[in-house]
Amino acid sequence: MEEAEPTTEQLRAVQRRREVTEREAADDAPTEEAVRAHERRADKAAYLEERLAEQQRSDEETDG
């Protein structure tokens, strides 16, 4: 049985959680290099969440 692909909303939730997790990890990072790495990951997750939001809006406009 094939697994259903995640919805855009589910993917957005994953990216929001990832952003929060990485920002928390940056707060606890032991070195400045680790802080920067976690911040970059958080920024990427935020960027991806925004792109998914745009995709969701576009899909809703097309469908509705």
Summary of the structure (lengths in Angstrom):
residues: 64
radius of gyration: 15.1
end to end distance: 30.8
largest distance: 49.0
contacts: 147
relative contact order: 0.16
helix: 83%
strand: 0%
